[in-house]
Amino acid sequence: MGELADRQRPGAGELAALARLARPGAARHGLLLVAPTIGWLVVFLVLPLVIVVAMSLATRGTHGEVVYRFTLDNYRALLRPHYATIVLDSAWVALLTTLACVLLGFPLAWFIARSRAVRRPLLLFLVLVPFWTNFLIRIYAWMILLRGEGVVASALPLTGPFELAARMLFGYVRLYTPGAVLVGMVYEFLPFMVLPLYASLEKLQPTLLEAAADLGARPWQAFRRVTVPLALPGIVAGSILVFIPVMGTFIVSDLLGGKQVILVGNLIQNQFLSARDPTFGSAASLILMIMTLIVTYFYTRKFGFGEEIVAV
């Protein structure tokens, strides 16, 4: 009898068909609801992307105009050592920025998540306060701090016995150095790491850490086998939110690095605005987009959200 009842029970497809029959025109109404969104995406996302792809396969005319003649020369040019080095440097800076944001953002997110519920809104508000100031103003502020006669250089004699170490560190992060670019990148994108980490750590039940301690786990073992796995979705989300924009940004490296640090974002900007070669700039933009998509794909595949990855 049970098997007969199971056979007579309608499946998911049959239920969907019955729902469509019960609500005639529901699919049409749903399509009308999403039509504005689809139209917006087609006009402002798909079509511009098609234009960029077409321009990347075209050639540059004598006066900087685009000649739509199929060629792969723009992509071959990106394989030259000079341009390949720029792409690799950009990936390296993005990786260092992401790692630094994880190392700095994790303790901060943990502190906010473990704070009293009354204080958490204020602490999150303080994390978001820098966004109230214009992006360029914050970068110019760092230029004032890191220049040779800036506030940081003036305060070095006050470090006492640590003055030598402080001067060596300042020499690395001084204005127009790769260290200054890294500092600016971390400062700008740290909140994008803190917020996803907080969202994951805030859900962590203290009873799990207590259970790990009862089972004989030391604090660092509980951190490695309980806290980190539970916070992994936040780490992955924050890494994506940091890595992708760092790969494409050019303002930080342009202002804090000067001509000493050239990233792929600067390369694309120069091709469109200075060199007047939109075809090569389009090819570089597509390569950048493909790189970020590959990174995002492997991140989400290896650390898939919603999977139970905790093993105590």
C-alpha positions in Angstrom: 0.0 0.0 0.0 2.8 2.4 0.9 4.5 1.8 -2.5 1.2 2.3 -4.3 0.7 5.6 -2.5 4.2 6.7 -3.4 3.6 5.9 -7.0 0.3 7.9 -7.0 2.0 10.9 -5.3 2.7 13.6 -7.9 6.3 14.5 -8.5 8.0 17.9 -8.5 7.4 18.4 -12.3 3.8 17.4 -12.0 3.3 19.8 -9.2 4.9 22.6 -11.2 2.6 21.8 -14.1 -0.4 21.8 -11.9 0.6 25.2 -10.4 0.9 26.6 -13.9 -2.5 25.4 -14.8 -3.9 26.7 -11.6 -2.4 30.1 -12.2 -2.7 30.9 -15.9 -0.4 33.7 -17.0 1.8 33.5 -13.9 5.0 32.9 -16.0 4.1 35.9 -18.2 3.5 38.1 -15.2 6.9 37.0 -13.7 8.6 37.8 -17.0 7.1 41.2 -17.0 8.4 41.8 -13.4 12.0 41.0 -14.3 11.9 42.6 -17.7 13.2 46.0 -16.5 16.1 44.3 -14.7 16.9 42.2 -17.7 16.7 45.2 -20.0 19.0 47.2 -17.7 21.6 44.4 -17.6 21.5 44.0 -21.4 21.9 47.7 -22.1 24.5 48.6 -19.4 26.3 45.3 -19.0 26.0 42.9 -22.0 26.2 45.5 -24.8 29.2 47.4 -23.3 31.0 44.0 -22.8 30.3 43.1 -26.5 31.7 46.4 -27.6 34.8 45.9 -25.5 35.3 42.4 -27.0 34.9 43.8 -30.5 37.4 46.6 -29.8 39.9 44.2 -28.4 39.9 42.3 -31.7 40.2 45.5 -33.8 43.2 47.6 -34.6 44.2 51.2 -33.8 44.1 53.6 -36.7 46.6 56.3 -37.4 44.9 59.0 -35.3 43.8 56.7 -32.5 40.5 55.6 -34.1 39.3 52.1 -34.0 39.5 50.1 -37.2 37.3 47.0 -37.0 39.6 44.5 -38.6 39.9 41.2 -36.9 43.3 40.6 -35.3 44.8 39.0 -32.2 47.8 41.4 -32.1 46.5 43.1 -28.9 46.5 39.9 -27.0 49.9 38.9 -28.3 51.3 42.2 -27.1 50.2 41.4 -23.6 52.5 38.4 -23.7 55.5 40.7 -24.0 57.7 40.6 -20.9 57.0 44.2 -20.0 53.2 43.8 -20.0 53.3 40.3 -18.5 55.4 41.7 -15.6 52.7 44.4 -15.0 50.0 41.8 -14.9 51.9 39.6 -12.5 52.8 42.6 -10.3 49.1 43.5 -10.1 48.2 39.9 -9.0 51.0 40.0 -6.4 49.9 43.3 -4.9 46.3 42.1 -4.9 47.4 38.9 -3.1 49.4 40.7 -0.5 46.6 43.2 0.1 44.1 40.3 0.6 46.4 38.5 3.0 47.1 41.7 5.0 43.3 42.4 5.1 42.7 38.9 6.5 45.4 39.2 9.1 44.2 42.7 10.2 40.5 42.2 9.7 40.1 38.9 11.5 41.0 40.2 15.0 38.9 43.3 14.5 35.9 41.3 13.3 36.4 38.9 16.2 36.5 41.7 18.7 33.3 43.2 17.3 31.5 39.9 17.2 32.4 39.1 20.8 31.6 42.6 22.1 28.4 43.3 23.9 25.3 43.5 21.7 24.8 47.1 22.7 28.3 48.1 21.5 28.3 46.3 18.1 26.4 48.9 16.1 28.8 51.6 17.3 31.8 49.5 16.4 30.4 48.7 13.0 29.6 52.4 12.5 33.3 53.2 13.1 34.3 50.7 10.5 32.1 52.3 8.0 33.0 56.0 8.9 35.8 56.2 6.3 33.3 55.6 3.5 31.7 58.9 4.4 34.8 60.7 3.1 35.7 60.9 -0.5 38.1 58.2 -1.8 40.5 60.8 -3.3 40.6 62.8 -0.1 41.6 59.8 1.9 44.4 59.0 -0.5 45.7 62.6 -0.4 45.7 62.4 3.4 48.0 59.4 3.1 50.2 61.3 0.7 50.6 64.0 3.4 51.4 61.4 6.1 53.9 59.4 4.0 55.9 62.2 2.3 59.5 62.9 3.4 58.5 65.9 5.6 55.2 64.5 6.6 53.7 63.7 10.0 55.2 60.2 10.1 58.7 61.4 9.2 58.5 64.2 11.8 57.4 61.7 14.5 60.3 59.2 13.9 62.7 60.8 16.5 60.0 60.3 19.2 60.3 56.5 18.8 63.4 56.5 21.1 65.3 53.2 21.0 63.1 52.0 18.1 64.0 54.9 15.9 66.3 52.8 13.6 63.6 50.2 13.1 61.0 52.8 12.6 63.1 54.6 10.0 63.7 51.3 8.1 60.0 50.6 8.1 59.2 54.2 7.0 61.7 53.8 4.2 59.7 50.8 2.9 56.3 52.6 3.1 57.5 56.1 2.1 55.6 57.9 -0.5 56.2 56.7 -4.1 57.2 53.2 -3.0 55.5 49.8 -3.4 55.0 49.8 0.4 53.0 53.0 0.3 50.8 51.5 -2.4 50.3 48.4 -0.2 49.4 50.5 2.8 46.9 52.5 0.8 45.3 49.4 -0.7 44.9 47.8 2.8 43.5 51.0 4.2 40.9 51.4 1.4 39.7 47.8 1.3 40.0 46.6 4.9 36.3 47.3 5.6 35.3 45.0 2.7 37.1 42.2 4.7 35.9 43.1 8.1 32.2 43.1 7.3 31.9 39.6 5.8 34.2 38.2 8.6 31.9 39.8 11.2 28.8 38.3 9.6 30.4 34.8 9.9 32.0 35.2 13.3 28.8 36.7 14.8 27.0 33.4 14.2 29.7 31.4 16.0 28.2 29.9 19.1 30.6 30.1 22.1 29.3 26.7 23.2 31.2 25.2 20.3 34.5 26.5 21.7 33.5 25.3 25.1 32.8 21.9 23.7 36.2 21.8 22.0 37.9 22.8 25.3 36.0 20.0 27.1 37.2 17.5 24.5 40.8 18.5 25.3 41.5 21.0 22.5 43.9 23.8 23.3 42.9 27.4 22.3 45.0 27.4 19.1 43.5 24.0 18.2 40.0 25.2 18.8 40.8 28.3 16.7 42.2 26.2 13.8 39.5 23.4 13.8 36.4 25.4 14.9 36.7 29.1 14.5 38.6 29.2 11.1 36.3 26.6 9.4 33.2 28.4 10.5 34.6 31.8 9.4 35.8 30.4 6.1 32.7 31.7 4.1 33.4 35.2 5.4 37.1 34.9 4.6 36.3 33.8 1.0 33.7 36.5 0.5 36.0 39.2 1.9 38.9 37.9 -0.2 36.8 38.2 -3.4 35.6 41.6 -2.4 39.2 42.8 -1.8 41.1 40.9 -4.5 38.9 41.8 -7.5 38.8 45.6 -7.0 42.5 45.8 -6.1 43.4 44.1 -9.4 41.6 46.9 -11.3 42.2 50.0 -9.2 44.6 52.6 -10.4 44.1 55.7 -8.2 46.0 54.3 -5.2 49.0 53.2 -7.2 49.0 56.3 -9.3 49.0 58.7 -6.4 50.9 56.8 -3.7 53.2 55.0 -6.1 53.8 57.7 -8.6 55.6 56.4 -11.7 57.4 53.8 -9.6 54.5 51.4 -9.4 52.5 50.6 -12.5 49.6 48.1 -12.2 47.3 46.7 -14.8 44.7 49.3 -13.8 47.2 52.1 -14.6 48.0 50.4 -17.9 44.4 50.3 -19.0 43.9 53.9 -17.9 46.9 55.1 -19.9 45.8 53.2 -23.0 42.4 54.9 -23.0 43.4 58.4 -21.9 47.0 59.0 -22.8 48.1 56.5 -25.5 44.8 56.7 -27.3 44.8 53.0 -28.0 41.4 51.7 -26.9 41.9 48.4 -28.7 44.9 47.4 -26.6 43.2 48.8 -23.5 40.1 46.7 -24.2 42.3 43.6 -24.6 44.0 44.3 -21.2 40.5 44.9 -19.6 39.3 41.5 -20.8 42.4 39.7 -19.6 41.9 41.4 -16.2 38.2 40.3 -16.1 39.1 36.7 -17.1 41.8 36.6 -14.4 39.3 37.8 -11.7 36.6 35.4 -12.9 39.1 32.5 -12.7 40.1 33.4 -9.2 36.4 33.8 -8.1 35.5 30.4 -9.7 38.3 28.5 -7.9 37.5 30.3 -4.6 33.9 29.4 -4.7 34.5 25.8 -6.0 37.1 25.0 -3.3 35.4 26.9 -0.4 31.8 26.5 -1.5 29.3 28.4 0.6 26.7 26.4 2.4 28.9 23.3 2.8 29.5 21.8 6.2 33.3 22.1 6.5 33.6 21.9 10.3 35.3 18.9 11.6 36.0 19.0 15.4 
